[in-house]
Amino acid sequence: MKNWVVAALAFSAMALMSCEGRACEPDKLATKYPGLAGRTIKMGLDPETPPYAVRDAADFEKFAGSDVELSKAVFECMGIKYEYMPGAWAGLLPAVNAGQIDLMYYLYYNPERAKQVDFIVYMKAGDGALTQAGNPKNIHAEGDLCGKRVAVGLGTVEEAQMRALTKTCEAEGKGAVEIMTASDSAAGMRLVSTGRADVDLDDLVLVDTLVAQQPKVLYRAYSVIADTKIGIALKKGNDELRNALLEGLKDVQASGGQEAIFKKLGVATDLIIPAKALTE
């Protein structure tokens, strides 16, 4: 992972320059969004989710990854001061709702979550099934998960999918899915690598990154490109910050900044969608 982190940090300067030659006006923050002037925005991230966010091996207090580089580009574009607040993924959304952090990147949108937080979506999702190298349980599609031990993130779309699937499995006379909830992606991966779970369902880009890093240990059993949207999550009522981030993200996208970041860090560019605010 070290070489990947070095490459990500080396690209950081390019990402921050992505607002050049377009509508970025960082010096006008106080005029356009006066409530943000002088504030330091706290962004939550899980630093164990490559290629989205990881710690710098040379400096534990620094972070790299596509979420980090994209957020830097947006913050710099708008002239917003910011800091990163690391934590386990499962705790980030509660922290947004409690006002402990201002926002988190990379949360799957659904209407139920949109009752809790506002979203700015910027990409769509793909799911990957992570299993042991060699695929010992012969898993090739969702239907093969009946009777299997399946790790999913606590409170994720995948958890809901598996609870629905287990009802189908039982109705068809097959074994129920044994659902094992994990606090974050790293925990799910460990369940698979140690053989305690047969498969871990997680973000496709993350799964492919982990497999590339540990091909003798891990394997992608199957993948599904979904129409699920992914975005920034902010506490309800934080309209000024939402509008500023939406403006900055649109500018970064228009400049090709998001595409350049994704290409550099191995995230499929066909997952990019036009930035849009979703509040319900």
N, C-alpha and C positions, 0 to 999 in steps of 0.2 A: 504493500500500500504506500510505502514511503515515496517511490518515484511518482505515483499518481498525485500525492499531496504536493510535491515540489512543483509538478507541472501546473496544478491548479493555482498555487500561489503565484507562480510566474505569470499566469494569465490574468491575475487580479488587476494589474495596472491597465491592461487592455479593456477589461470590463468596465472600469471606472471612467474610461475615456469614451464610452459608447454614446454619450450624450452630445458629443461634439458635432457641429454642423446641423443641428436640428433645433427643436423648440425648448430644450432645457434652459431654464432660467433660475439657477440656484440663488442668485442674488435678490430675487423678487419674492422669496418665501414669506417675508414679513408682510408684504403688501397683499399677496394672494391668499395666504393662509396664516393670519396673524397669531392664531392660537397655538401654532406649532413653533413659532420663533422662540429660540432660547430653550426649547424642550429637548431632551434626549430620549428618543424612542427606543424602547426595549423590545427586541425581537427574540422570541424563543426558538430554539433549535435543538434537535437531537443529534449530537456529534458522532453517532455510531451508525449513520445511514449513508454510506457511500453510494453513488457519487454526489448526493445532495448536500451532505454536511459531514465533515470529519474534523478531528483535531490535527493540528500541525505537529508532526512527530518531533520537530526541533523546538517547538514552543507550545506548551500545553494550553496556553491562554489564547492562542490564535486558531482560526478556523478556516477551512477551505471547502469548496464544493459548489455545485450549480446554484443551490438556494442562496449560499453566501454571496457568490459573485453577482447573481441577479439582483439580490436585495441591495448590495453595495451600489450597483449601477443606478437603481431607482432612487435610493437615498441621496446619492451624490447629484443626480439629475435635478432633484427638487431642493437641494441645499439643506436637507434634514440631518441633524445630528442623531447618531444611533449607537447602540451597543448590543452585543449578542449575549443572551442568557441561556446557557446550556442546561438541558434537563432530559429526563426520560420522556419519550414521545407521548406516552399515555397521560402524563401530567401537564402537557402544554396547553391543551384546550381548557381544562379547569383553571389553569393559571391566567389565560386570557379572560375568561368569564369573571374571575376574582379581581381583575385589574392589577395582578402582579407583573404581568407583561402586557405590552400593547398589541402584539400580533404574533402570529406564527405563520411560517410558510409551509406549503405542502400538506394541506388538509383536503381530503376528499369532500366535495360538496354533496349534500343531499338536503331535501326540504326540512327534515327534522333538525339537522344541525343548524340550518339557516334560521331556526327559531331562537337559537342561542347566540349566534354570531353572524356578522356580515362577511361576505366573501368577495374577493376580487379574483376571478378565475383566469388562468393563463395557459393551461395545458390540459390534455385529457389523459386518462389513466390506462395502464395495461397491468394485468395481473400475471404473476408467475408462480409456478408450483415448485418449490425448492425441495429436493430430496437428496438422498445419499448418492454418491458416485456409483454408476452402474445401474441405478434405478432398481434396487433389489425387490421392491414391492410391485414392480411392473405397472406403474401409474402413468397413464397417457392422456387422461381426460377427467373432468370433474366426476363423471359417473363411476370412476374407479376408486373414489374416496369412501364409498360405503364400507363400513367395518374397519376403517383405517384411523390412526391417531393423527389428527390434523392440528397443527399449531396455527393460531391466528392472533393478530393484535387485539388487545382488549378494546372493545367499543368500535371496531373497524367494520367497514363494509363486508370484509371477508368473514367476520364472525357471524354477521346476519345471514350471509349466504350459506354458511355451513349449518346454521340452525334450521334454515329452510330445507336444505338438502337432507338432513338426517330424518326429517318427516317423510320425505319421498323415499328414502332408502328403506325405512321401516314399513311403509305402505306396500312396497314391492317385495317385502319379505327378505330384505338384505340387512346386513348388520348396520346399526346406527353409527354415525360418525362420532368418534371420541374427540370432542373439541377440547383443545388445550390452549388456554389464553396466555399470551405473553405480554409483558409490559412494554416491550419495544422490539424492533427488528433484530437486534443483536441477540436477544433472549430466544426469539423464535429460531434463529439460525443455529444457536447452540443446542436446542432441543433436537434438531435434525442431525447435526454433526455427531452428537453423542448417542444417537439411536433411540432417544426417548420419544421422539415423534417420527412418524413415517414421512410427513411432508409439512412444509411451512408455506402458507399462502401470503404473498407480500407483493409489493410494487415490482413490476416487471424489470425496470431498469436496475433497481437495487438487487434483485435476484441474479440478473445477468452479470452484474459487477462482482458479486460474491462468488459466482461460479468461475469467472475468469481469474479471480484471485486464488481460488482453492479447487482447481479442477480434479484433483485426486481425492477430494473429500465430498464435494457437492456437485449437483447436477440439476438442470432445469427439466422437469418432467413434462410440462406443457405450459402454454401461455394463452392468454385471452386479451385482445385489445377491446376495451370497453368504451362506452360513450360517457362514462363518468367524468365529470370535470374536477380539476384540482386547482386550488387557489390559496391565497392569503386569507387568513381568518382574523377578524378584528372584533372587539367588543361592540355590542349594539350601542348606538348613540354616539360613536366616535366618528361622526360624519366628516369632519374636516380632515382627519388623517386618512380616512377611506378615499375621499376625493383627491387628495394630494398624491397618494400612492397610485391611484388609478391613472391620473395624468402622467406621472413619471413612468409607469409601466408601459403605457401606450407609446410614449416617446422612445423608450428603450426598444420596444418591439419595432417601431417604425424605422429606427436606425439600423436594424439588423443585429442589435446587441444581444437579444435573447438567443437568436439563432447561432451567433458566434460562440456564446458561452456553452450552449448545448453541444455544438459540434466539438469544441475543444475538450469537454469533459465527458463525452460519450453518451449523451442523452439524445434519443432519436428526435430529430427536428420535426418530424411529421406529427409529433404529439402536441406541438404548439397550437394554441387557438387564440384569437383576438381577445385582448384583455377586456373584461366586462365585470361590472359590479352586480352581485346577486344578494338581495337582502331578504328573500323569502323563498 
